[in-house]
Amino acid sequence: MLQIDVLTLFPGMFPGVLGESILKRAEKKRLVRIAVHDIRSYSRDKHKKADDTPYGGGPGMILTVQPIFDGVRSLKNKNSKVILLSPGGKRFDQALANGLARQKHLILICGRYEGVDERVSKALVTDEVSIGDYVLTGGEVPAMVLIDAVVRMVPGVLGNKESAVSDSFQSGLLEYPQYTRPREYKGLKVPQVLLSGDHEKIKEWRMKESLKKTKKSKRKA
Ligand code: ADE
């Protein structure tokens, strides 16, 4: 069982994404357990404040260290990986998702505003992860991206029919183009080879198309 605990200022952003489809089924099958915690609930401030202005001046608000420290301390065990979602982190990819799917416990800290007090990164965090070279308003959407990519790789989450083996990126190649009924739509036809019943030929065609697609997208085959 993979346990994922999320620390965020906006817990309301998560139920929609976590409550549908494969993620919901994974929780039902008890293959993963996901809990979302409000950072403010760990604040010892009387107004439950969890951010403050930066030392040295500058715009915006910084997440304070105390609520995140106490939150992580109350959730952490010896198997925990503590991950901060931040644009400066290691770039998230399929290999990282596969590795995290083999862990027992992930604590995801969602940064917000202009940043998080650096002592969180220095003293608490085991991995900093970015989902790409662009800046979002916070770590919540990145945390959901990470959860989606990781949970589907937990053994048993995908059925045979949805197997991840032929996924784009697992083989280093993008997946070949797929078609389903009807054979023709507004003059757009399904490639003849897929209707031929010749499985060798179909395999060959798919490999060729995978290579073509990967080359065109400028990713390494
Ligand atoms: N927070 C803001 N932007 C982010 C990104 N690109 N990846 C992870 N966390 C972020």
Residues whose N, C-alpha, C, O or C-beta is under 5 A from the ligand:
A	BS01	ADE	L85 S86 P87 V129 S130 I131 G132 Y134 V135 L136 T137 G138 G139 P142
